[in-house]
Amino acid sequence: MIRLNNICKTYESKKVAKEVLKGVNCTIRRGELVAIMGKSGAGKSTLLNIIGGLLEATSGQYFLDDLDVTAMTRGTRDRFREQQIGLIVQDYALIGSLTAYDNIAMPLEFRNVPINLARKLIKEIALELEIAHLLSQKVHSLSGGECQRVA
């Protein structure tokens, strides 16, 4: 479960402070689907980056299950994000010159997942997302929707 209590985020520059999020309160239960909607610049990406552990809130509390993410040190939060959170960013963060398979395999290699287990996981994921036929294709040749499923 994700629980946000009075989340605020302010970006500060030399001359001005811009409050992007002000007092966001939300509870998202496990398995619940939620759409975060708003105009461009409304703070949707900022909110998702806070939930994803990429940004710190200026104030407020963020709990994932019973863990207070806002109380974590940066290093602890980075390890937590690596192990517990998956994000698909707007540009998908894929390497166009590599195959879909290689893009999926790379984070598994970074986490030292044994090669046989990685192959099994990639096969299962590809079947579930209906992208098995894309695994040998270079990412730069895929459509936006295909890239999203690979990411």
C-alpha atoms as an extended CHARMM CRD file, in Angstrom:
* protein
*
       151  EXT
         1         1  MET       CA              0.0000000000        0.0000000000        0.0000000000  PROA      1               0.0000000000
         2         2  ILE       CA              1.1960000000        3.5030000000       -0.8270000000  PROA      2               0.0000000000
         3         3  ARG       CA              0.2330000000        6.2390000000        1.6060000000  PROA      3               0.0000000000
         4         4  LEU       CA              1.0810000000        9.8990000000        1.0420000000  PROA      4               0.0000000000
         5         5  ASN       CA              0.5410000000       12.3450000000        3.8950000000  PROA      5               0.0000000000
         6         6  ASN       CA              0.7030000000       16.0600000000        3.1110000000  PROA      6               0.0000000000
         7         7  ILE       CA              3.4110000000       15.6710000000        0.4310000000  PROA      7               0.0000000000
         8         8  CYS       CA              4.8870000000       18.9720000000       -0.7440000000  PROA      8               0.0000000000
         9         9  LYS       CA              7.6190000000       19.6250000000       -3.2760000000  PROA      9               0.0000000000
        10        10  THR       CA              9.1990000000       22.9870000000       -3.9490000000  PROA      10              0.0000000000
        11        11  TYR       CA             11.8590000000       23.6240000000       -6.5670000000  PROA      11              0.0000000000
        12        12  GLU       CA             14.1060000000       26.5330000000       -5.6860000000  PROA      12              0.0000000000
        13        13  SER       CA             16.2880000000       28.6100000000       -7.9500000000  PROA      13              0.0000000000
        14        14  LYS       CA             18.3270000000       31.7060000000       -7.1170000000  PROA      14              0.0000000000
        15        15  LYS       CA             15.4260000000       34.0700000000       -7.6510000000  PROA      15              0.0000000000
        16        16  VAL       CA             12.2390000000       32.0950000000       -7.1360000000  PROA      16              0.0000000000
        17        17  ALA       CA             10.7360000000       29.0990000000       -5.3830000000  PROA      17              0.0000000000
        18        18  LYS       CA              8.1060000000       27.1340000000       -7.2760000000  PROA      18              0.0000000000
        19        19  GLU       CA              5.7690000000       24.9680000000       -5.2360000000  PROA      19              0.0000000000
        20        20  VAL       CA              4.8460000000       22.0760000000       -7.5320000000  PROA      20              0.0000000000
        21        21  LEU       CA              3.0650000000       19.8300000000       -5.0230000000  PROA      21              0.0000000000
        22        22  LYS       CA              1.1400000000       21.2040000000       -2.0630000000  PROA      22              0.0000000000
        23        23  GLY       CA             -0.3590000000       18.9350000000        0.5750000000  PROA      23              0.0000000000
        24        24  VAL       CA             -0.9340000000       15.8020000000       -1.5120000000  PROA      24              0.0000000000
        25        25  ASN       CA             -2.7710000000       13.1010000000        0.4400000000  PROA      25              0.0000000000
        26        26  CYS       CA             -3.4810000000        9.7380000000       -1.1170000000  PROA      26              0.0000000000
        27        27  THR       CA             -3.7800000000        6.0520000000       -0.2710000000  PROA      27              0.0000000000
        28        28  ILE       CA             -3.3360000000        3.4430000000       -2.9860000000  PROA      28              0.0000000000
        29        29  ARG       CA             -4.0550000000       -0.1310000000       -1.9850000000  PROA      29              0.0000000000
        30        30  ARG       CA             -2.1810000000       -3.1130000000       -3.3950000000  PROA      30              0.0000000000
        31        31  GLY       CA             -3.7440000000       -4.1160000000       -6.7320000000  PROA      31              0.0000000000
        32        32  GLU       CA             -5.6350000000       -0.8440000000       -7.0960000000  PROA      32              0.0000000000
        33        33  LEU       CA             -5.2530000000        0.9780000000      -10.4270000000  PROA      33              0.0000000000
        34        34  VAL       CA             -4.9260000000        4.7360000000      -10.2480000000  PROA      34              0.0000000000
        35        35  ALA       CA             -4.6640000000        7.4030000000      -12.9300000000  PROA      35              0.0000000000
        36        36  ILE       CA             -2.7780000000       10.5830000000      -12.0790000000  PROA      36              0.0000000000
        37        37  MET       CA             -4.1460000000       13.2640000000      -14.3560000000  PROA      37              0.0000000000
        38        38  GLY       CA             -3.5620000000       16.9610000000      -14.7930000000  PROA      38              0.0000000000
        39        39  LYS       CA             -2.3370000000       19.6880000000      -17.0750000000  PROA      39              0.0000000000
        40        40  SER       CA              1.2470000000       19.9110000000      -18.2350000000  PROA      40              0.0000000000
        41        41  GLY       CA              3.3880000000       21.2300000000      -15.3990000000  PROA      41              0.0000000000
        42        42  ALA       CA              0.8570000000       20.2740000000      -12.7170000000  PROA      42              0.0000000000
        43        43  GLY       CA              3.3220000000       17.9950000000      -10.9050000000  PROA      43              0.0000000000
        44        44  LYS       CA              2.3140000000       14.5240000000      -12.1380000000  PROA      44              0.0000000000
        45        45  SER       CA              5.8660000000       13.4600000000      -12.9810000000  PROA      45              0.0000000000
        46        46  THR       CA              7.1900000000       15.0180000000       -9.7830000000  PROA      46              0.0000000000
        47        47  LEU       CA              4.6790000000       13.0170000000       -7.7450000000  PROA      47              0.0000000000
        48        48  LEU       CA              5.5740000000        9.7860000000       -9.5490000000  PROA      48              0.0000000000
        49        49  ASN       CA              9.2800000000       10.4950000000       -9.0790000000  PROA      49              0.0000000000
        50        50  ILE       CA              8.7010000000       10.9070000000       -5.3400000000  PROA      50              0.0000000000
        51        51  ILE       CA              6.7100000000        7.6650000000       -5.2010000000  PROA      51              0.0000000000
        52        52  GLY       CA              9.4220000000        5.9740000000       -7.2680000000  PROA      52              0.0000000000
        53        53  GLY       CA             12.1260000000        7.1350000000       -4.8860000000  PROA      53              0.0000000000
        54        54  LEU       CA             13.8900000000        9.3060000000       -7.4600000000  PROA      54              0.0000000000
        55        55  LEU       CA             13.0590000000       12.5880000000       -5.7030000000  PROA      55              0.0000000000
        56        56  GLU       CA             12.6520000000       13.5940000000       -2.0730000000  PROA      56              0.0000000000
        57        57  ALA       CA              9.5570000000       15.4670000000       -0.9990000000  PROA      57              0.0000000000
        58        58  THR       CA             10.2380000000       18.8800000000        0.5140000000  PROA      58              0.0000000000
        59        59  SER       CA              7.8940000000       17.9170000000        3.3420000000  PROA      59              0.0000000000
        60        60  GLY       CA              5.2900000000       15.3150000000        4.2420000000  PROA      60              0.0000000000
        61        61  GLN       CA              5.4690000000       11.5620000000        4.6550000000  PROA      61              0.0000000000
        62        62  TYR       CA              5.4640000000        8.7110000000        2.1390000000  PROA      62              0.0000000000
        63        63  PHE       CA              4.8780000000        5.1590000000        3.3110000000  PROA      63              0.0000000000
        64        64  LEU       CA              5.1980000000        2.0320000000        1.1980000000  PROA      64              0.0000000000
        65        65  ASP       CA              3.4530000000       -0.6740000000        3.1890000000  PROA      65              0.0000000000
        66        66  ASP       CA              4.7610000000        0.0700000000        6.6910000000  PROA      66              0.0000000000
        67        67  LEU       CA              8.0840000000        1.5950000000        5.6290000000  PROA      67              0.0000000000
        68        68  ASP       CA              8.5330000000        5.3460000000        5.9800000000  PROA      68              0.0000000000
        69        69  VAL       CA             10.3400000000        6.1130000000        2.7260000000  PROA      69              0.0000000000
        70        70  THR       CA             10.7330000000        9.7860000000        3.6610000000  PROA      70              0.0000000000
        71        71  ALA       CA             12.7820000000        8.7910000000        6.7320000000  PROA      71              0.0000000000
        72        72  MET       CA             15.2740000000        6.7390000000        4.6850000000  PROA      72              0.0000000000
        73        73  THR       CA             18.7580000000        7.9990000000        3.9360000000  PROA      73              0.0000000000
        74        74  ARG       CA             19.4970000000        8.5330000000        0.2680000000  PROA      74              0.0000000000
        75        75  GLY       CA             21.5720000000        5.3270000000        0.0660000000  PROA      75              0.0000000000
        76        76  THR       CA             18.8870000000        3.2510000000        1.7790000000  PROA      76              0.0000000000
        77        77  ARG       CA             16.2280000000        4.7590000000       -0.4720000000  PROA      77              0.0000000000
        78        78  ASP       CA             18.3480000000        4.0180000000       -3.5720000000  PROA      78              0.0000000000
        79        79  ARG       CA             18.7610000000        0.3620000000       -2.5370000000  PROA      79              0.0000000000
        80        80  PHE       CA             15.0690000000        0.1540000000       -1.6710000000  PROA      80              0.0000000000
        81        81  ARG       CA             14.1030000000        1.5790000000       -5.0750000000  PROA      81              0.0000000000
        82        82  GLU       CA             16.4350000000       -0.8430000000       -6.8430000000  PROA      82              0.0000000000
        83        83  GLN       CA             14.9320000000       -3.8410000000       -5.0540000000  PROA      83              0.0000000000
        84        84  GLN       CA             11.2730000000       -2.8870000000       -4.6680000000  PROA      84              0.0000000000
        85        85  ILE       CA             10.1690000000       -0.3490000000       -7.2580000000  PROA      85              0.0000000000
        86        86  GLY       CA              9.8670000000       -0.4170000000      -11.0250000000  PROA      86              0.0000000000
        87        87  LEU       CA              9.1960000000        2.6770000000      -13.0950000000  PROA      87              0.0000000000
        88        88  ILE       CA              8.6120000000        3.2020000000      -16.7780000000  PROA      88              0.0000000000
        89        89  VAL       CA              9.7790000000        6.7240000000      -17.5070000000  PROA      89              0.0000000000
        90        90  GLN       CA              8.4370000000        8.8810000000      -20.3230000000  PROA      90              0.0000000000
        91        91  ASP       CA             11.3360000000        8.1890000000      -22.6830000000  PROA      91              0.0000000000
        92        92  TYR       CA             11.4420000000        4.4890000000      -21.6520000000  PROA      92              0.0000000000
        93        93  ALA       CA             15.2230000000        4.7210000000      -20.9730000000  PROA      93              0.0000000000
        94        94  LEU       CA             15.9580000000        1.9940000000      -23.5290000000  PROA      94              0.0000000000
        95        95  ILE       CA             19.1440000000        1.6970000000      -25.5660000000  PROA      95              0.0000000000
        96        96  GLY       CA             18.0380000000        1.8310000000      -29.2020000000  PROA      96              0.0000000000
        97        97  SER       CA             21.0570000000        0.0300000000      -30.6220000000  PROA      97              0.0000000000
        98        98  LEU       CA             20.4380000000       -3.0370000000      -28.4320000000  PROA      98              0.0000000000
        99        99  THR       CA             17.7960000000       -5.7010000000      -28.8700000000  PROA      99              0.0000000000
       100       100  ALA       CA             14.6870000000       -5.8140000000      -26.7320000000  PROA      100             0.0000000000
       101       101  TYR       CA             16.1470000000       -8.9080000000      -25.0450000000  PROA      101             0.0000000000
       102       102  ASP       CA             19.3880000000       -7.1030000000      -24.1550000000  PROA      102             0.0000000000
       103       103  ASN       CA             17.4780000000       -4.1110000000      -22.7670000000  PROA      103             0.0000000000
       104       104  ILE       CA             15.4390000000       -6.4090000000      -20.5300000000  PROA      104             0.0000000000
       105       105  ALA       CA             18.5030000000       -8.4420000000      -19.5000000000  PROA      105             0.0000000000
       106       106  MET       CA             20.6960000000       -5.4760000000      -18.5580000000  PROA      106             0.0000000000
       107       107  PRO       CA             19.1400000000       -4.6390000000      -15.1610000000  PROA      107             0.0000000000
       108       108  LEU       CA             19.1550000000       -8.3370000000      -14.2810000000  PROA      108             0.0000000000
       109       109  GLU       CA             22.8810000000       -8.4700000000      -15.0330000000  PROA      109             0.0000000000
       110       110  PHE       CA             23.4780000000       -5.4080000000      -12.8380000000  PROA      110             0.0000000000
       111       111  ARG       CA             21.7170000000       -7.2150000000       -9.9950000000  PROA      111             0.0000000000
       112       112  ASN       CA             23.8740000000      -10.3270000000      -10.5720000000  PROA      112             0.0000000000
       113       113  VAL       CA             20.9090000000      -12.5480000000      -11.4220000000  PROA      113             0.0000000000
       114       114  PRO       CA             22.2890000000      -15.9040000000      -12.6280000000  PROA      114             0.0000000000
       115       115  ILE       CA             22.1130000000      -16.1900000000      -16.4390000000  PROA      115             0.0000000000
       116       116  ASN       CA             19.8220000000      -19.2490000000      -16.4490000000  PROA      116             0.0000000000
       117       117  LEU       CA             17.3750000000      -17.5540000000      -14.0950000000  PROA      117             0.0000000000
       118       118  ALA       CA             17.5550000000      -14.3340000000      -16.1430000000  PROA      118             0.0000000000
       119       119  ARG       CA             16.7230000000      -16.2280000000      -19.3480000000  PROA      119             0.0000000000
       120       120  LYS       CA             13.7640000000      -17.8830000000      -17.6270000000  PROA      120             0.0000000000
       121       121  LEU       CA             12.4840000000      -14.5680000000      -16.2370000000  PROA      121             0.0000000000
       122       122  ILE       CA             12.8440000000      -12.8030000000      -19.5810000000  PROA      122             0.0000000000
       123       123  LYS       CA             10.9480000000      -15.5900000000      -21.3430000000  PROA      123             0.0000000000
       124       124  GLU       CA              8.1260000000      -15.4410000000      -18.7730000000  PROA      124             0.0000000000
       125       125  ILE       CA              7.9090000000      -11.6480000000      -18.9170000000  PROA      125             0.0000000000
       126       126  ALA       CA              7.9740000000      -11.6300000000      -22.7240000000  PROA      126             0.0000000000
       127       127  LEU       CA              5.1390000000      -14.1560000000      -22.9080000000  PROA      127             0.0000000000
       128       128  GLU       CA              3.0650000000      -12.2760000000      -20.3480000000  PROA      128             0.0000000000
       129       129  LEU       CA              3.5410000000       -8.9430000000      -22.1440000000  PROA      129             0.0000000000
       130       130  GLU       CA              3.1480000000      -10.5210000000      -25.5900000000  PROA      130             0.0000000000
       131       131  ILE       CA              6.5650000000       -9.3310000000      -26.7680000000  PROA      131             0.0000000000
       132       132  ALA       CA              8.3490000000      -12.6680000000      -27.2560000000  PROA      132             0.0000000000
       133       133  HSD       CA              8.3960000000      -12.0470000000      -31.0190000000  PROA      133             0.0000000000
       134       134  LEU       CA             10.1930000000       -8.7200000000      -30.4370000000  PROA      134             0.0000000000
       135       135  LEU       CA             13.0980000000       -9.9640000000      -28.3200000000  PROA      135             0.0000000000
       136       136  SER       CA             15.5740000000      -10.2300000000      -31.1970000000  PROA      136             0.0000000000
       137       137  GLN       CA             14.6620000000       -6.8500000000      -32.7080000000  PROA      137             0.0000000000
       138       138  LYS       CA             16.6400000000       -3.6560000000      -32.1350000000  PROA      138             0.0000000000
       139       139  VAL       CA             14.6970000000       -1.2700000000      -29.9370000000  PROA      139             0.0000000000
       140       140  HSD       CA             15.0570000000        1.6190000000      -32.4270000000  PROA      140             0.0000000000
       141       141  SER       CA             12.8480000000       -0.3520000000      -34.8440000000  PROA      141             0.0000000000
       142       142  LEU       CA              9.9800000000       -0.8420000000      -32.3730000000  PROA      142             0.0000000000
       143       143  SER       CA              6.8130000000        1.2250000000      -32.0640000000  PROA      143             0.0000000000
       144       144  GLY       CA              6.1520000000        3.4090000000      -29.0320000000  PROA      144             0.0000000000
       145       145  GLY       CA              3.7480000000        0.8650000000      -27.5570000000  PROA      145             0.0000000000
       146       146  GLU       CA              6.2290000000       -1.9590000000      -28.1120000000  PROA      146             0.0000000000
       147       147  CYS       CA              8.9800000000        0.0790000000      -26.4260000000  PROA      147             0.0000000000
       148       148  GLN       CA              6.6760000000        0.7130000000      -23.4960000000  PROA      148             0.0000000000
       149       149  ARG       CA              6.0990000000       -3.0200000000      -23.0190000000  PROA      149             0.0000000000
       150       150  VAL       CA              9.8360000000       -3.7400000000      -23.3260000000  PROA      150             0.0000000000
       151       151  ALA       CA             10.5850000000       -1.0590000000      -20.7120000000  PROA      151             0.0000000000
